[in-house]
Amino acid sequence: MNKKHVLGILGGLGPMATVFFYEMLTARTSASCDQDHIDIVISSRATTPDRSAFITGKSGESPLPVMIEEAKKLAAYGADILVMPCNTAHYFYDELIKAVPVRFINIIEETVRLCKDRNIKKIGVMATEGTVCSGAYQHVCMKYGVECEIPSKINQDALMSVIFDDIKQGRSADMGKFMSAAEELERKGCGAMVLGCTELSLIKKDNLLDDRFVDSLEALADATILACGKKVNR
């Protein structure tokens, strides 16, 4: 008999992305009844200090202690696989896996691997300033031999406005700002634009985005389903 896994979701980073990830996992798991789904425990510590602000030096309050505390709670509950539906928070990934010795699926790794498998030579990263400044995607892209582009400052600022002023405040995304950044990356020769912030994944949910966009949340969801011994409902 295959081992029954318990998945721990380190969420609240932000809350709507966590809700959407849980919905996505459920919808994309091939199941004929409730019992075919993954056993999941979710931590949604919305008061975790802002990741991007800390990474860029705008705040001195590190979110890492809270994240480690919540990850340990998930492991203590019985989770033997952990995921974190937040790209920016993966800046702390190495410290988290040292502190909590449980398998921890990396959203950035899974997203870049998916692009590599699709033979995409160059990606454009649409993410928070913290993710871009940390070089998280750039580092993993180098590992997989995939080129990487980031937006100009004006378009990076526009994306930050979409993420923090629109989506995180429950408003509809300004698609003009979003598409301006995407089109700039496309002009730079990117074969795909990565939704490298899970708040931006909500844009794909609410708007029709074509195959030029690779959703990091979908990449994480599918990798998670497979890791938990389930099949993906294509």
N, C-alpha and C positions, 0 to 999 in steps of 0.2 A: 504493500500500500504506500502511495506517495505521502510524504510528510505534509501535514496541514499547516500552512504558514499563517502567521498573524502579521499583518502589515501595520506599521506605525507611521502616521502622517504628522510630521512636524510642521504645523500650519499656523495660520493667523498672520502670514507674512506676504500679502495681506489676506484678510478674511474672505473676500469674494472669490479670489483665486483658489483658496482652499475649498470653498463650496463647489466651485466649478470642477476642480480636480476630482473630488469625490463623485460628482455626477458623471464625469467623463469615465472614470474607472468602472462605474456600474454599467454605463451604457456600452462600453467597449469590451466588457467581459462576456465571452460566449457562455450563456447559462440558460437552462431550461426551467430552473426553479430557484427559490431563495438560497437553498443550500449549496448551489453551484458557485455562488459568489465568494469573494475574498472576505475573510474575517479582518475587520479594520478597526483600529482605535485611533482617534484623532485628537491631537492637542492643537487648540487654536488660541494661542497666547497673543492676543492682538496688541497687548501693551508692551511687547518686545520692542526695545529701542530701535529707531530707524537704522537700517543697514547702510543705505546709501550715504546718509549724513555722516555716519561714523567713518566709512571708508574714505570719503572725500575730505575729512578733517573739519566738517562743519559742526560736528558734535563729538564730545569726548566720552560719551556714554556708550560703551561697547554692548552690543546685543548678545555676545557670546555666552556669558554666564547664564542668562535666561535660556538660551537655546540648548546648552548642555543640560541644564536642570530638566527641561521638558523632554529631551531625548532620553535621559535616564529614566524618567517616569514611564515613557512608552516601553522601554526595554523591560522595566520592572513589571509592567502589566502583562508582558509576554510577547511583545513584538520581536520577531527575529529578522525582520527586514524593515528598514527605515527609508523614508523618502521625504524630501523637502521641496514642495512646489513653489520655490522662489529661487530665481537665478542669482540675484544679488547676494543672498545669504550663503551661497556656495563659496564666497570669499573665505568663509570660516570652516570649510569642509574638512580640511586636514586636521584642524584642532578638534572638530567634532568626532571624527572617527578614532582619534587617539583616546578621547574621553569616554566614548561609548562603543565598546568592541562588538558591534552588531553590524551585519551587512547593510551598507548605506548606498543606495543607488544614486548616481550623480547625474543630475538633469543636463548639465552642460556636455558631459561626456556622451550621453545618449543622443543628444541633439546633433552634435558634430558627427558622431558615428553614422547616424541616419543620413546626413548629407553626403558623407563619404560613400555609403552604400548606394545612394542615388546618383553617384558619379557627378556630384556638383563640385566644380573646381574652386569656386570662389563664393563666399557668403557675405552678406551684409548683416551686421548685428544691430538690431533695434532693441535697445535695452536701457536700463537706468544708467545714470552717470556713474554710479558706484560700480556696476558691472563693467562698464567700458573702461573706467580708470584702473580697475584692478587687473585688467588684462586677462581675465578668466577665459574668455572665448579665444582670444589670440593665442594663449598658451596651448589650449587643447587643439586648436586648429593646426598649430605647428606640429604637434604630435602626430596628427593624422594626415599631414600633407595637404591641407586645405587652406587656400588663401582667405584672408579675412579683411573686411573693410568696416570702418565705423563712420557715422555721419559727421558732417561738418558741425562746428559749434552751434550755428544757428538752428540746424535741424535737430541736434542733440537736445538743445534747450526746448525745442518744440515738442519733442517726444517726452521730456520730463514734465512738460505742462499737460500733455495728454494723460500721462500716468497719474500724476499727483493732483492736478487741478480738475481733471475730468473723472477718470475711472474710480480713483480712490475716494472721491466725494459723491459717487453714485450718479454722476452725470454721463450723458452720451459723449463718446469720444469725438473730438474735433477731427473729422476725417481729412480735412484739408491739410492740417499739420502732419497727420500720420502719413498721408500719401506723398507729401513733399519730401519727407525723409526717405521713404521707400523708393521714390523715383530717382532721387539723387544717388542712392546706392546702386540702382539698376544702371544708371548712366556710367557708373564707375566699373561696370563689367560684372556685377554680381549675378550669378545664376539663380540665386534664391536669397530672399530676405528672411532672416530668422526672427521670429517673435521671441526675443530673448529676455522678456519680462512677462511673468505669468498674468499680470494685469492686461498686457497687450493681447494675450490669448482670448480675453473676453471680447475683443474687437472681432475676432474670427467667429465667435459665437453669435454676435449681434449683426454682423455685416458679411456680405458675400466676398470672401477673399479667395483669389484664384491660387493655382499651384505654384506661383512664384513665392508664396509664403510658407515657411516651415515652422510649425508650432512646437515650441519646446515642451509645452504641457502635454501635447499628444505624444511626443517622443517618450516622455517620462511615463505616461500612463501605459503605453504599450509595453515598454521594458518592465514595468512593475507587474503587469498582468502575467507576463511570461515568467518572471522571477518567482511569482507565487504559484507556479505550476498550472496556470489556466491558459486558455486559448483566447486570442484577440478576435472580437467580432468585427470583421472588416465591413 
